[in-house]
Amino acid sequence: MPHSYHQTVLPSFDELKALAEKDPKQLEELRHKLSMEFIESVPKDHQGPLLAQQNHIDRIIERGNNPNHINILLGHELGKQFVRFANSLNKPINEHQAADVIQFPNSNNRPSNNPKH
């Protein structure tokens, strides 16, 4: 089921640059608004992890002394998450959790949903 939401139009780069120079607080409010619009647009069961990630990003941004420092902090965090995801994807098979394997009935023993058969 598609989710409908009000989508804020992203200003042009030049407008964002001017906003960053004259009113960084308003730019931060726009960033937060756009982030929340996206999170609210996804299914409810995906919103919790996204809100947690957004909160984590907000805490990193608060630690920054200036825009360049914030970019360095966010880049470092992105690198850490990339390594974490790569390690998860590249785990040897014997480290994966065990699961029950269910045998599907072969096609000769399975009842047909097709009335022609």
Buried (B, 14 or more C-beta within 10 A) or exposed (E): EEEEEEEEEEEEEEEBEEBEEEEEEEBBEBBEEBBBEEBBBEEEEEBEEBBEEBEEBEEBBEEBEEEEEBEEBBEEBEEEEEEEEEEEEEEEEEEEEEEEEEEEEEEEEEEEEEEEE
